[in-house]
């Protein structure tokens, strides 16, 4: 049995209930009408980036592949659907045999994206594709939101290590996926043991204020920690008085003390003061870790401060103001009939409210300027222009139901660093602005 | 084996890795120092409500109880911790026998809370309590954030049904917990089949735009849906032209048509127009469901519109601007020694940055005015004043390691409705303001 990559410390046999009720009722009605077997093409894209953001980051693709592979309706699930009369018996029988047999192409994990980028393309019968809407969007919308925030923070940190420590601020399993997405976006380690267990992300941590408060004196707590964890541990120095704590810390651990952590106060001011004090005490190699309510702006404001690592919690796991990407999963083309040879026809919703979509099965390419810097996201239907053929963004992920696009998490992390580096310099400005690349459409019949 | 209530469609044997690395290293150092067995009292509270919010809603308590019950370190987990050298052998042996044996009291699920409210109180040895920090905070911070948003939306909806349909906008398992929290906060049903399966929340749904686009004509799609799902189904009428679609819908289903759904456009305007058209077509009992980017403000703005139900997605599952509560888990008292008879001593961090806590093991009560309306949240240490004894908020949840506070989800839902109704009327104003109840401290030696 495959492993449903839900970030769980245990395997989960099925992802089939991470589905909205209406996907099953649509299936039932289409089965009855004879339209469920029409070939369909669904695409995941976003109409806009979160306000002011310059680029998006694709994350969760690896989790999507596992979710699709494990999307099965076992007896327990079918029993529930029958008991609640969610769908009728013919539909239950169809579901019992369900296994995605189609094709999925998509932006590889870690790649950047822009409004209109066809991030994922799912092709198969309407019936088999329509069921995957919710689980695919849940994963991509969550993970991409976290990765985008992580990427901005990593830019702001300018190479200093970033520790993900937001598990306590989000759902316990979202936390595991958030650690994973943060790692893709450029974070270095996590506090979350489940993320370490599941994804081999390095885990770190030493102590909290409770440990100091447990002991009769701060000195006793520091001594206990050094005795057990060694001199290269990180001592938390802001439970009482920071200056006093730093002095005690170096007395207890000696100048070999690994690091001190500051979790409150004016971090810029306190970091400078602590650095000076550590240097005066001869602890020149002792590092300073800061961890108080950081976001990309606070990290950037500490660029000139003597800070060696940042721990980020709330703002990372909540996407720094944008906890979800606004990706949608839309039918963009379908066959004229259930005949497998029937040609595809582009389709799109047409109504008010800014929700219009562009129909047709799409390709995407990133056009570079003469210096090799990205200058446009080109999204089209029909043949790919020769000059863009080598710059296509979609890769094959699932072929005839078999996952072919699995890769190690580090590959996504490295890809993201490279993709971000190839964007115009203004991509990493933290200030609000327009997407750093324009999206150009090259659709059939548009003259492009 | 107990069921770890993670909102999964399957049971999970252990929650022990939903833990931050530093909890285990603190345990190791305290075990070595002989301080791990000191009796400790940890409390969960928040220093402030999200900006402008009038009250908070406790949610996730039931999930916390299951997580504590299933917090065990099995061979696979211990092997991981050993291999990564997270902790030493004596600590691994201690963990192998881990089972929470202490006491937990807390605000019952669905209750409202305010800054400083001791939402959960965990007592036992320091070692056994310190390990629970992350999993408890993950659950309460996530679920309470969603319940608070749900409660405001339920107030705004004024009795009209609310459908939770945000699964696609959040992590696939956070979505299940979000459905549960939304139900506690006053929602009526969910689109998420996993939430229906796991928590018996009613699930609903009929069709998306893709279903209309699959068919050659909108009329064919409507006919297929009515043929399969019956005349009392809900037809989605904004794929092309709303007026045309409503006419077709009634032609196909007759005046017995259950409902039409509008998912875009100016909902106020369109709802009025559609209601008039339905009435003119004789479909007076056909309901109108709206589902486009709703939050509590949009819901309130439709109070006078002919809308029969609201479907809410993104803004619900992201806490309507506040995706996490800012609850913390702090050591507030601990014994002077490992002697089980040693007296408790109040402890608290004391430092800059607004992170000061109040030490001491706390009680809480809600004081009522002469009309029975809540007028203050009173939080104290030491003896409870006689006049507040009958208004205490904390209930026993775990006693000597055994869960004693489990209850059906509907109990939490009903409790929330009652608790909100007992608040001053200004509690349900949507505009930003101060907490609707002041928090008063009655600490020992403070003269209160």
Interface residues (C-beta under 8 A of the other chain):
Chain A: X6 X8 X9 X10 X12 X13 X14 X15 X16 X17 X18 X19 X20 X21 X22 X23 X24 X25 X26 X28 X29 X30 X31 X32 X33 X35 X38 X40 X42 X67 X76 X77 X80 X81 X84 X86 X88 X126 X130 X133 X134 X135 X137 X138 X139 X141 X142 X143 X165 X167 X168 X169 X170 X171 X172 X173 X174 X175 X177 X191 X192 X193 X194 X196 X197 X203 X204 X205 X206 X207 X208 X209 X210 X211 X213 X214 X215 X216 X220 X223 X224 X225 X227 X228 X229 X238 X239 X240 X241 X242 X263 X264 X265 X266 X292 X314 X317 X318 X323 X324 X326 X329 X330 X331 X334 X336 X347 X348 X349 X350 X351 X352 X353 X354 X355
Chain B: X6 X8 X9 X10 X12 X13 X14 X15 X16 X17 X18 X19 X20 X21 X22 X23 X24 X25 X26 X28 X29 X30 X31 X32 X33 X35 X38 X40 X42 X67 X76 X77 X80 X81 X84 X86 X88 X126 X130 X133 X134 X135 X137 X138 X139 X141 X142 X143 X165 X167 X168 X169 X170 X171 X172 X173 X174 X175 X177 X191 X192 X193 X194 X196 X197 X203 X204 X205 X206 X207 X208 X209 X210 X211 X213 X214 X215 X216 X220 X223 X224 X225 X227 X228 X229 X238 X239 X240 X241 X242 X263 X264 X265 X266 X292 X314 X317 X318 X323 X324 X326 X329 X330 X331 X334 X336 X347 X348 X349 X350 X351 X352 X353 X354 X355
